[in-house]
Amino acid sequence: MNGPAPDPAGPAPGPTAPAPARRGRPRSEAAEQAIFDAAIELLEAGTPLAELSIEKLARTAGVGKATIYRRWPGKEELFVDLLRSVELPDPVLPGTSVRDDLVTLLESIRQRGLAKRTSALLHNVFSQMQLYPKLWNTYHHTVIEPRRRLGLDAVRRGMERGEIRDDLDVELVNDLFTGPLLLRTVIRPGGTLEPGLAERIVDTVLEGLRPRT
């Protein structure tokens, strides 16, 4: 008994393979940038931090509140990431000498101080942020503390190499180097931040910290 005659049109086509996805900017990255842009727009328009709610941010950015909460548990964490995105990156220390490391570190602090004076956004946020302990603490632990560790590590390397006396407290020594710049950028923001200041501070402090002969 013969089988069924073959179909002259050929075998039925199988399911069509899906077209390859178009490449482009990831949606999550685009949404995050829209949220940052909305926060900057509102802050530059003079909206106080206390009034910058998740609802207002979502409405301005054109996203749902859930989109924001998937990325940040609250606005404090959002603002910390926003500040990181507009600040200068942490410096890469050369590691060639304690002087080179500390000059690089202090110069980055000087440049940040100049940026805060010229950026209305940074000046506005920093002037208000210390009124919000949770926001300030989050910023301290995720931004300030890592930078402080850079200085402490540089001082320790200097002690191990014999460039700094090793009978001194590491944290105190680090404060001696960073203190003058922090005074001029945070406590007394009108202080001068002239070029060459980092080198002058490091050389002056190192003069008193070198090992005794």
N, C-alpha and C positions, 0 to 999 in steps of 0.2 A: 504494500500500500504506500503510495507516494505521499510525502509530507506536504504541507501548505506551500503554494507557489511563492517565491520571493517577491517582495514588494518592489516594483520597478523604481519607485522613488527613493529606494535605499532605506536604511534603518532610521527610525525616529530619532531626532536629535535629543541628546541628554539635557539636563538642566543647565541653563546658561551660567557661566562662572561670573561672580560679582566683579564689577569693574574695580580696578585698584583705586584705593582711597587717594584723593588729591592731597599732595603735601602742602603744608603751609604752616603758619604760626599756630602752635597748639592752643586750643581753646582756653585751657587753664591759664596759660601765660598771658593771653590777651585779656582774660577776665581780671587777673591780678593787676595788670597795668591799668585797666580801666578804673579799678577801685583806688589805686594809688593816685591816679590823675584826679579822681573825684575828691579825695581827701585834700590834695594840694590846692585844687580850685576853691574849696570851701574855706580852707585856712587862709589862703591869700586874700579871700574876700572879707576876712575879719571874723569868721565864725569861731567863737571860743571853743576850746576843747570840751568843756562841759556840755555844749549844745551839739556836738558832732556825734550824733547817735548812729548806730548801725543802720537804722531805718533810713536816715537822711543820706548816709553814704551809699546805700543800695539804690535808692531812688536816683541820686545824682549819677551814679555809675551805670545805671540801666541794667542792674543785675538783681537777682533775688537775694533776700537775707541769708538763705541757706547757702548760697555761693560763698558769701563772706565767712559764715560760721564753719564751712568745711575747711577753710584755710587757717582761721584764727579763732581761738576760744572767746576772745573779747577784743574790744577796741584798743586796750592797752598793748596787747601783743601786735596788733595791726600797726599801731603807730611806731613801735620799736622797729619793725621791719621797714616801714616807710622811711624812718630816719636813716637807717642803714643804707637804703637804696639811694639816698641823695647825698650821703656823706662820702668823703674820700675813703678809699680802701685802707685797711691796716697796712703799715709799711712792711716790706721784707728787709730784715736786718742783714747787712753784709756778712757779719760774723768774722771780720778780719781783725778787729780790735774792739775793746770796750768803748774807746772814743768814737770810732766809726759807727758802732751800733747805737750809741746814745745820741749822737748828733742826728742820725737818721730818724730815730724815734722822736726826739724833741722837735725836729723840723716838721714832722707830720702833725704834731700838736699845734705848732705855730700856724701851719696852713689851715688846719681846721678852725682855729680861732679867727683867722681872716675870713674864711668862708661863712662863718656864722654872722659876722658883722655885715657882710654884703648880701646875705640871703634873708629876705623878709620871712620866708617860711621857717628856716631854722631858728631865727631870732624869736619869732612868735611862739613856736612850739617850746623852745627851751625856757622861755620866760614864764610859761604857764605850767610846764611839766612837773616842776618841783612842788606844785600845789597838790599833785595827785600821787600819793605815796606808792600805790601799786604800780603805776606807770613808771615812776622814777626808779623803783626797785627792779622792775623788769629790765629797764634800760641799763641800769648799773650792772646787773648780772650777765647780760647778754652782749653788751657793747663795751662798757668801761672796764670791767674786770679782765676780759681777754687782753685788752691793750696794756693793762697794768702788769699782767704776767709777762708780756714781752720785755718790759723794763726790768722786772725781777730776774728773768733768765739772763739778760745781758749783764746785769751786775754780778750774778753768780759766776758767769763765764770769766768776767774780769778778775774776780777773786781767785778762781782756779788757775788763771794764767799769771797771777802775781802782778796784775796791773792795778789792783785795788787791795788795800789791806783786808785780810780775811778775818780780822778779829772784830769787825763791825757788824751791826744788824743789817741784814739785806734790805728789809723793807724801809728802814730809816734812810739808808743810802739812796735807794730808788726815789724816795720822797725828796731828798735834797736836790736831785737832778730835775724831777718833773715839777716840783713845787712852784718855782718862779714862773713857769709858763702857765700853769693852772691858775695861779694868782691873777695873771694878766688877762686870761681868757674867760675865767668863770667868776672869780670873786671881785676883781676890779677890771671889768671888761673894757674900760677906756685906756688901759695901759698900752704902751707902744709895743708893736710886734715887728720891729724892723728886721730886714735881712741880716743874717749873721748872728742873730740872737742865740740860736741853738748852740753854735760853736762857742760863743762867749760863756754861756752857762756851763757847758760841759767842761771847758778848759779851766774855768775858775774853781769848780767843785773838785775836779780831779786833782788839782794842785794840792788840796788838803787831804786827799784820800790815798795818795800813792804810798806804797810800803815804805816804812822807815828804814833808813840804811845805817 
